[in-house]
Amino acid sequence: MKISVVVPTYNTDPKALSRLVDSIDKQTMNKEEYELIFVDDGSTTDIYDKLKELEESRTNVLTKRIPNSGWGSKPRNIGVNMAQGEYILFLDHDDYVFPEAFERVYEYGILNDADVVNGKEVRTKGWSWGWDNFKENNPSAEKMGIGSMLPMTPHKFYKRKFLLDNNITFNEGARVLWEDVYFNTKVFTRGAKVAVLSDYPTYHWISTGANSSSSFGRDPHEKWAQLRKLFTFFKETIKDENDLKYMIKHWYQSRVLGILGNWLLDKSEERINIEFNYAKKLAEDFVDESIDAEVTSINKPRAYLLRRGKIDELKLLAKYEQKITARSYVSEDIHWSNGKLVINAKTEMTYDEKELFKLQLEEHQIFKKIPDELKGELPEEVLNVTDCIKPSTYEASILGRDTRETWPVPVENAIVDVTPLNANEMKVFGEIDFKIDLDKAAMGRRLDQQPWDIAARFSALGYTFHRGLVAPKGLGKAALINGHTAVVYKNKSELLTIDIGSKVRSVVGTSKPKQSDIKYDNKDGQLTINLTNTHVHGSTKIKGHVLLENDDKNEISYKVPAYLIGDKSGARVTASIKLPKGKYWITTLFEGRKSNTKLYVDTLNTGIFKIKNWIGK
């Protein structure tokens, strides 16, 4: 047995279960080489009956029911002991896996003798999940340190023998927050060899808001008690100084300093005071003050004020910084070239796109600007960002609207810099140039047929803005590339999207052929619609239909087989039919999508064409 999938269930939504099982059934790996293990945690619905039905109808499904433990940890531990596979995947009951996941992960894990395969994980919401870790394959990622286990979800493939030999289990209990962080820390500190697989998405984490830990944070006392427990665990478990510092700093920034921004602006005074006092005490007890100099520039002032108990000053700073953003705008010359989409985009840091974000220039040093009320509270060293400009980055990405997989796009030129506005003020700006190659954009693989939204990730001064690119007004450009259709267009949110496979936009409609582009030969019945505005690269021939509606009958008179063609002669639609005398309005149908361009063939007046109606989309 190669793969064991362990799924804890509790009152599982039948639709989610069906989606999960369907994704398992679609695996390219032979069904005899993997097993599916359900451990039900005392559900109060009939879900266990459905699981038993699955077990009875399949040879590779096992089920077990236990009294309710209140968390997923115990079911996972039991599942490990039931499993027979070389690798174990812990799959949450409302998530799913991608079709080639098992086959790819197993081959990659065996090839690299990996104790853990950290496969590319995607998430329903957001652009940035696992952004840094999944930029490339890394068969020896453990050399990076404990950061190789990020994101620290349990949705990885673990060698079962490694878990058993090292007695690695999930912490059990009714509420064990961050049980996955404990688990992955144990795995790494036992000397696991980690291989990161980035060139294929393996796991889809569905964000439903209804998971077991959705109530996290409602009780601040529980939250901070759990955080202290976690930091204590780090101190006791992680022996390597670099790994320990990495985890302390990571959690200090994300869970402690992270609440000292916008979070402060919409909570009650009582709640803010409770959490602030807990945060200050945790920093004092677990975080060496030297780490404050290594946090991002957005967090340095927060750390300084936290250490000194300056809660009112933190609120003032948060209010001043709350609307800082950077939105990227695509230039008007976006175009197709040699089968690639060529894009230039620019951005500036602003306050809600209404006012420039400004830095202060003093004696060749660059400082963050702060409200006048804070100028006596923060020292220059926590405001000095002179050395923070150079490490800034401007990157490009694409996101599958259906599959939610995000891919980095190679950038040809990226600039992030500051420029003077006057003698004492500077602005932060960026410019990026990149090309999207549809045949290679998914880290060497062709993009699937779905809409792909395009975004830029701008990181500067500790801020990161990963946002969709704003498209030029009226954008719509079609292409036929190596057997596929592609339309780049401005979507309903005014952002940039490439539609591959006519899921949203048709090539014919986007090309907007004119009446003069239609040719019909009465003798041989050959109909041609030249798509002069469609870019062609390689060879494309897609079968579809042309619908011909008789002008008199006001109904579809003929449905004719047709081809959407792209080659050295250009882009065109061709069909063959000998039409009786009359006027026939034309609609094309390719890849399941009708065009919204209505032109006509008039066999009563051959060679004389008039346009009656134009509806372009």
C-alpha positions in Angstrom: 0.0 0.0 0.0 1.5 3.3 -1.1 -0.8 6.0 0.4 -3.2 6.0 3.4 -5.6 8.9 3.6 -6.9 9.5 7.2 -10.1 11.5 7.5 -11.5 12.5 10.8 -15.3 13.1 10.5 -17.8 14.8 12.8 -21.3 15.6 11.5 -19.8 16.0 8.1 -21.8 17.7 5.4 -22.9 14.9 2.9 -22.1 17.3 0.0 -18.6 17.8 1.3 -18.1 14.1 1.8 -19.2 13.4 -1.7 -16.8 16.1 -3.0 -14.0 14.5 -1.0 -14.7 10.9 -2.1 -15.1 12.1 -5.7 -11.6 13.6 -5.6 -10.2 10.3 -4.3 -11.9 8.4 -7.0 -10.3 10.6 -9.7 -6.8 9.8 -8.5 -4.5 8.6 -11.3 -2.9 6.1 -8.9 -4.3 2.6 -9.1 -7.0 2.1 -6.5 -5.3 -0.9 -5.1 -2.3 1.2 -4.1 -4.1 3.6 -1.7 -6.7 3.4 1.0 -9.2 5.7 2.6 -9.7 5.6 6.4 -12.6 7.4 8.1 -12.5 7.8 11.8 -15.8 9.2 13.0 -15.6 11.2 16.2 -19.0 10.3 17.6 -21.2 12.2 15.1 -24.8 12.9 16.1 -26.0 12.7 12.5 -26.3 9.7 10.2 -22.9 10.4 8.6 -21.4 7.2 10.0 -24.1 5.1 8.2 -23.0 6.8 5.0 -19.4 5.9 5.7 -20.3 2.3 6.3 -22.1 2.2 3.0 -18.9 3.5 1.4 -16.9 0.8 3.2 -19.3 -2.0 2.0 -19.2 -0.8 -1.6 -15.4 -0.4 -1.9 -12.4 -2.6 -1.2 -10.1 0.3 -0.2 -12.2 2.0 2.5 -12.0 1.5 6.2 -14.2 3.0 8.9 -14.1 3.3 12.7 -16.3 5.0 15.2 -15.1 6.4 18.5 -16.8 8.3 21.4 -16.7 12.0 20.8 -13.2 13.4 21.7 -14.0 17.0 20.7 -11.1 17.5 18.3 -9.5 15.9 15.3 -6.4 14.8 17.1 -7.5 11.5 18.5 -9.2 10.3 15.2 -6.0 11.1 13.4 -3.9 9.1 15.9 -6.2 6.2 15.6 -6.1 6.4 11.8 -2.3 6.2 11.8 -2.5 2.9 13.7 -5.0 1.6 11.3 -3.1 2.6 8.2 -0.9 0.4 6.0 0.4 2.9 3.5 4.0 4.0 3.2 2.8 7.6 3.3 -0.1 9.1 5.3 -2.2 12.1 4.3 -4.4 13.8 6.9 -7.4 15.0 4.9 -10.0 17.2 6.6 -13.5 16.1 5.9 -14.5 19.2 3.9 -11.4 19.4 1.7 -10.3 17.6 -1.4 -7.2 16.5 -3.3 -6.2 17.1 -6.9 -6.3 14.2 -9.4 -2.5 13.5 -9.7 -1.7 14.2 -6.1 -1.1 10.6 -4.9 0.9 9.5 -7.9 3.1 12.6 -8.0 3.7 12.8 -4.2 4.6 9.1 -3.9 7.1 9.1 -6.8 8.6 12.4 -5.5 8.8 11.1 -2.0 10.4 7.8 -2.9 12.8 9.4 -5.3 14.1 11.8 -2.6 13.8 9.4 0.4 11.6 12.0 2.0 10.0 11.5 5.5 7.7 14.4 4.6 6.4 15.6 1.3 5.1 19.1 1.7 2.9 19.3 -1.4 1.6 22.5 -2.8 -1.6 23.5 -0.9 -4.2 25.9 -2.2 -6.9 27.7 -0.3 -10.3 28.8 -1.3 -9.7 32.4 -0.3 -6.7 34.7 -0.9 -3.7 34.9 -3.2 -0.8 34.3 -0.9 -1.2 30.9 0.8 2.2 29.2 0.9 3.6 31.9 -1.5 7.2 31.7 -0.4 7.4 27.9 0.2 5.9 26.8 -3.0 7.9 28.8 -5.5 10.0 25.8 -6.6 10.5 22.2 -6.0 13.0 21.5 -3.2 13.9 17.9 -2.6 16.1 18.7 0.4 14.0 21.5 2.0 15.0 20.6 5.6 18.3 22.4 4.9 16.2 25.6 5.0 15.3 24.9 8.6 11.9 24.5 10.3 10.4 27.0 7.8 10.4 24.1 5.3 7.3 22.8 7.1 5.3 26.0 6.3 2.3 26.4 6.0 2.1 24.3 9.2 -1.2 22.6 8.4 -1.3 18.8 8.7 -2.1 18.5 5.0 1.2 16.9 4.1 2.3 13.4 3.3 4.2 11.8 6.2 6.1 8.5 6.1 4.2 6.2 8.4 7.3 4.4 9.6 8.9 7.7 10.6 5.8 8.7 12.7 5.7 5.3 14.4 9.4 5.0 15.0 9.5 8.4 16.6 6.3 8.0 18.5 4.9 11.3 16.9 1.2 11.9 17.6 -1.2 14.7 17.6 -1.8 16.3 21.1 -5.2 15.0 22.2 -7.9 16.9 24.1 -11.3 18.6 23.7 -9.7 21.8 22.4 -6.1 21.7 21.2 -5.5 24.9 19.2 -2.6 24.7 16.7 -2.4 20.9 17.1 -0.9 20.9 13.6 1.9 23.3 14.7 2.8 21.0 17.6 2.7 18.0 15.3 4.9 19.5 12.5 7.4 20.8 15.0 7.7 17.3 16.5 8.2 15.9 13.0 10.9 18.4 12.1 12.8 18.2 15.4 13.0 14.4 15.1 15.2 14.9 12.0 12.7 14.5 9.2 13.9 14.8 5.6 11.5 17.2 4.0 10.8 17.5 0.2 8.7 20.4 -1.0 6.7 19.6 -4.1 5.6 22.9 -5.8 4.9 22.2 -9.4 1.6 20.5 -8.9 -1.2 21.4 -6.5 -1.9 18.4 -4.2 -4.4 19.7 -1.6 -7.3 22.1 -1.6 -8.2 23.6 1.8 -11.8 24.7 1.6 -12.4 27.8 3.7 -16.0 27.3 5.1 -15.7 29.1 8.4 -17.3 26.1 10.0 -14.3 24.1 11.2 -13.7 23.0 14.7 -11.5 26.0 15.6 -13.8 28.6 14.1 -14.5 29.9 17.6 -10.9 30.6 18.2 -10.3 34.0 19.7 -13.7 34.5 21.2 -12.3 33.9 24.7 -9.1 36.0 25.0 -8.0 34.1 28.2 -8.1 30.8 26.4 -6.4 32.2 23.4 -3.4 33.7 25.3 -3.1 30.6 27.5 -2.8 28.5 24.4 -0.3 30.9 22.9 1.8 30.7 26.1 1.6 27.0 26.0 2.8 27.0 22.4 5.7 29.3 23.0 6.7 27.1 26.0 6.6 24.1 23.7 8.9 25.8 21.2 11.4 26.6 24.0 11.4 23.1 25.3 11.3 21.2 22.0 13.4 23.1 19.4 17.1 22.7 20.2 18.5 24.4 17.2 18.9 28.1 18.0 18.2 29.3 14.5 15.0 27.2 14.2 13.9 28.4 17.7 14.5 32.0 16.8 12.6 31.5 13.5 9.5 30.2 15.2 9.5 32.7 18.0 9.9 35.6 15.6 7.3 34.2 13.2 4.7 33.8 15.9 5.6 37.0 17.6 5.0 38.9 14.4 1.9 37.1 13.3 0.0 36.5 16.6 1.3 39.2 18.9 2.4 42.3 17.0 -0.1 41.4 14.3 -3.0 42.4 16.6 -1.6 45.8 17.3 -2.7 47.3 14.0 -6.2 47.5 12.5 -7.5 45.1 15.1 -7.2 47.8 17.8 -9.7 50.0 15.9 -12.9 48.1 16.2 -12.7 46.3 19.6 -14.1 47.3 22.9 -11.8 49.0 25.4 -12.1 46.1 27.8 -11.1 43.6 25.1 -8.2 45.7 24.0 -6.8 46.1 27.5 -7.1 42.4 28.2 -5.3 41.3 25.0 -2.7 44.1 25.3 -1.7 43.0 28.8 -1.5 39.4 27.7 0.6 40.4 24.6 3.0 42.5 26.7 3.5 39.7 29.3 4.1 37.1 26.5 6.7 39.3 24.9 8.5 39.9 28.2 8.5 36.2 29.0 9.3 34.6 25.7 10.7 37.0 23.2 14.2 38.4 23.6 14.2 42.1 23.1 17.0 41.7 20.5 14.4 40.2 18.1 12.6 43.6 18.0 15.4 44.9 15.8 14.8 42.0 13.3 11.1 42.3 12.8 9.7 44.1 9.7 9.6 47.9 9.6 5.8 47.9 10.2 6.3 45.9 13.4 9.3 47.8 14.9 7.3 50.7 16.2 4.6 48.3 17.5 7.2 46.2 19.4 8.8 49.4 20.9 5.4 50.7 22.1 4.3 47.3 23.3 7.4 46.8 25.5 6.7 50.2 27.1 2.9 49.7 27.6 1.9 52.5 25.3 -1.5 51.3 24.3 -3.0 54.7 23.4 0.0 55.5 21.2 -0.5 52.1 19.4 -4.1 53.0 18.7 -3.0 56.3 17.2 -0.4 54.6 15.0 -2.9 52.0 13.9 -5.4 54.7 12.9 -2.7 56.6 11.0 -1.6 53.5 9.0 -4.9 51.7 8.6 -5.6 52.6 4.9 -2.1 52.1 3.5 -2.2 50.2 0.3 -0.6 49.7 -3.1 -2.9 48.9 -6.1 -1.4 48.0 -9.5 -2.7 49.3 -12.8 -2.0 47.7 -16.2 -0.8 50.0 -18.9 -2.8 50.5 -22.1 -0.3 48.6 -24.3 -1.1 45.2 -22.9 -1.0 42.8 -25.9 -0.4 39.3 -27.2 3.0 38.6 -28.8 4.4 35.2 -29.9 1.7 33.4 -28.0 2.4 35.3 -24.7 0.5 38.0 -23.0 2.8 41.0 -22.5 2.0 43.1 -19.4 3.4 46.3 -17.9 2.0 47.5 -14.5 2.7 50.3 -12.1 1.8 51.1 -8.5 2.3 53.7 -5.8 1.8 53.3 -2.0 -1.1 55.4 -1.0 -3.7 55.9 1.7 -6.8 54.2 0.2 -5.7 55.4 -3.3 -6.7 58.9 -2.4 -3.5 60.3 -0.9 0.2 59.4 -1.5 2.0 57.5 1.3 5.0 59.6 2.0 8.4 59.0 3.6 10.5 61.6 5.3 14.0 62.4 4.0 16.5 63.8 6.5 20.3 64.0 5.8 20.3 61.2 3.3 18.3 58.9 5.7 14.7 57.8 5.0 12.2 57.6 7.8 8.5 56.6 8.2 6.3 59.6 8.8 4.2 59.5 12.0 1.5 61.7 13.5 2.9 64.8 15.4 1.5 63.3 18.7 3.9 60.4 18.4 7.1 62.2 17.5 8.3 62.3 21.0 7.4 58.6 21.6 9.3 56.7 18.9 13.1 56.9 18.5 14.7 57.3 15.1 16.0 53.7 15.0 12.5 52.2 14.8 11.4 54.7 12.1 14.5 54.5 9.9 13.7 52.6 6.7 16.7 53.5 4.6 17.9 49.9 4.5 14.4 48.5 3.9 13.9 49.8 0.3 16.4 47.5 -1.5 15.0 44.2 -0.2 11.5 45.2 -1.5 9.9 43.0 -4.2 7.3 43.3 -7.0 6.1 40.0 -8.3 3.4 38.7 -10.6 0.9 35.8 -10.2 -2.1 34.0 -11.7 -4.9 32.4 -9.8 -7.3 29.8 -11.2 -10.8 30.9 -10.5 -12.1 27.4 -10.2 -9.2 25.4 -8.8 -7.8 28.3 -6.7 -4.3 27.3 -7.5 -1.9 30.3 -7.6 1.3 30.3 -9.7 4.2 32.8 -9.7 4.9 34.3 -13.1 8.5 35.0 -14.1 9.2 38.7 -14.1 11.4 40.3 -16.8 11.9 43.6 -15.0 10.8 44.8 -11.6 11.5 48.1 -9.8 10.6 49.1 -6.3 12.1 52.4 -5.2 11.6 55.8 -3.7 11.6 59.1 -5.5 11.6 62.7 -4.2 8.3 64.7 -4.1 10.1 67.7 -2.7 13.1 68.5 -0.6 11.9 66.5 2.4 9.3 64.0 1.2 9.5 60.8 -0.9 7.0 58.4 -2.4 7.3 54.7 -2.9 6.6 53.3 -6.3 6.9 50.2 -8.4 6.9 49.1 -12.0 6.8 45.5 -13.3 7.1 43.9 -16.8 6.2 40.3 -17.3 4.9 37.8 -19.9 2.4 35.0 -19.4 3.2 31.9 -21.4 -0.1 29.9 -21.4 1.9 26.7 -22.2 4.2 27.0 -19.3 2.7 29.3 -16.7 1.7 26.6 -14.2 5.4 26.1 -13.2 6.2 24.5 -16.6 2.7 23.1 -17.3 0.0 24.4 -19.5 -2.8 26.4 -17.8 -6.1 24.5 -17.4 -9.2 25.7 -19.2 -10.8 28.1 -16.7 -10.6 31.9 -16.1 -7.3 32.9 -14.6 -7.1 36.1 -12.6 -3.9 38.1 -12.7 -2.4 39.8 -9.7 0.8 41.6 -8.5 2.4 41.1 -5.1 4.0 44.3 -3.9 6.1 44.1 -0.8 7.9 47.1 0.7 8.6 48.4 4.2 7.0 45.4 5.8 3.8 45.8 4.0 2.6 43.2 1.4 -0.2 43.9 -1.0 -1.2 40.9 -3.2 -4.0 42.3 -5.3 -5.6 41.8 -8.7 -4.3 44.0 -11.5 -6.7 46.8 -12.6 -7.3 46.4 -16.3 -7.5 49.2 -18.9 -10.9 50.4 -19.8 -12.8 48.3 -22.4 -10.0 45.7 -22.6 -10.8 42.5 -24.6 -8.2 40.8 -26.7 -8.6 37.3 -28.2 -6.0 34.7 -29.2 -5.7 31.2 -30.6 -2.6 29.6 -29.2 -1.4 26.1 -29.9 -4.8 24.5 -30.0 -6.4 26.7 -27.3 -8.6 29.8 -27.1 -7.7 32.6 -24.8 -9.3 36.0 -24.1 -7.8 38.6 -21.9 -10.4 41.0 -20.6 -11.5 43.4 -17.9 -13.8 41.4 -15.5 -16.8 42.7 -13.6 -14.5 43.8 -10.7 -12.5 45.9 -13.3 -9.6 43.5 -12.8 -7.5 41.6 -15.3 -8.5 38.0 -16.3 -7.4 35.5 -19.0 -10.2 33.2 -20.0 -8.9 29.9 -21.4 -11.4 27.6 -23.1 -14.3 30.1 -23.6 -15.6 29.6 -20.0 -16.6 33.3 -19.8 -15.8 35.0 -23.1 -15.9 33.8 -26.7 -13.1 34.4 -29.1 -15.5 35.3 -31.9 -17.4 37.8 -29.8 -14.3 39.4 -28.5 -12.7 39.7 -31.9 -15.8 41.7 -33.1 -15.8 40.7 -36.8 -17.4 43.2 -39.1 -19.9 42.4 -41.9 -17.0 42.9 -44.4 -15.2 40.0 -42.7 -17.8 37.5 -43.8 -17.3 35.7 -47.1 -19.8 33.3 -48.6 -19.5 31.5 -51.9 -22.8 30.4 -53.3 -21.2 27.9 -55.6 -19.5 25.7 -53.1 -21.3 26.8 -50.0 -18.2 27.8 -48.2 -18.7 30.3 -45.3 -15.7 32.1 -43.8 -15.7 34.7 -41.0 -12.2 36.3 -40.7 -11.2 37.2 -37.2 -8.8 40.0 -38.0 -8.5 41.1 -34.3 -7.5 37.7 -33.0 -3.8 36.9 -32.3 -2.6 33.6 -33.7 0.4 31.5 -32.5 1.0 28.0 -33.6 -1.9 25.9 -35.0 -5.4 25.7 -33.7 -8.5 23.9 -35.0 -11.5 23.6 -32.8 -14.7 22.0 -33.9 -18.0 23.7 -33.2 -21.1 25.0 -35.0 -22.5 27.9 -36.9 -26.2 28.6 -36.2 -28.0 30.3 -39.1 -31.3 31.9 -38.4 -33.6 32.7 -41.3 -34.6 36.4 -41.3 -38.2 35.6 -42.3 -38.9 32.6 -40.0 -37.1 34.2 -37.0 -35.8 30.8 -35.9 -32.6 28.7 -36.2 -32.9 27.2 -39.7 -29.6 25.4 -39.7 -27.0 24.1 -37.3 -23.8 23.6 -39.3 -20.6 21.9 -38.3 -17.8 24.5 -38.2 -14.2 25.1 -37.3 -12.5 27.8 -35.4 -9.0 27.9 -37.0 -5.8 29.7 -36.3 -2.7 29.2 -38.5 -0.3 31.2 -40.7 -3.3 32.5 -42.7 -4.8 34.1 -39.5 -7.8 33.4 -37.4 -11.2 32.5 -38.9 -14.4 30.5 -38.6 -15.2 28.2 -41.5 -18.3 26.2 -42.3 -19.8 24.6 -45.4 -23.5 24.7 -46.4 -25.4 25.5 -49.5 -28.1 27.9 -48.5 -31.4 28.6 -50.2 -32.1 32.1 -51.2 -32.7 34.3 -48.2 -31.0 36.3 -45.4 -29.5 34.3 -42.5 -28.2 35.8 -39.2 -25.1 34.1 -37.9 -24.2 32.9 -34.4 -21.1 30.8 -33.6 -20.9 28.1 -31.0 -17.5 26.9 -29.9 -16.4 25.2 -26.6 -20.0 25.4 -25.4 -20.2 29.2 -25.7 -22.1 31.2 -28.2 -20.8 34.4 -29.7 -22.7 37.6 -29.2 -21.8 39.0 -32.5 -24.7 38.9 -35.0 -23.9 39.3 -38.7 -25.7 37.8 -41.7 -25.3 36.0 -45.0 -27.6 37.4 -47.7 -27.9 35.0 -50.6 -30.5 37.2 -52.3 -27.9 39.9 -52.9 -24.6 38.1 -53.2 -21.6 40.3 -52.4 -23.8 43.0 -50.9 -23.7 42.9 -47.1 -25.4 45.1 -44.6 -25.1 45.1 -40.9 -28.4 45.0 -39.0 -27.3 44.6 -35.4 -24.1 44.6 -33.4 -23.9 43.3 -29.9 -20.3 43.0 -28.7 -19.2 41.3 -25.5 
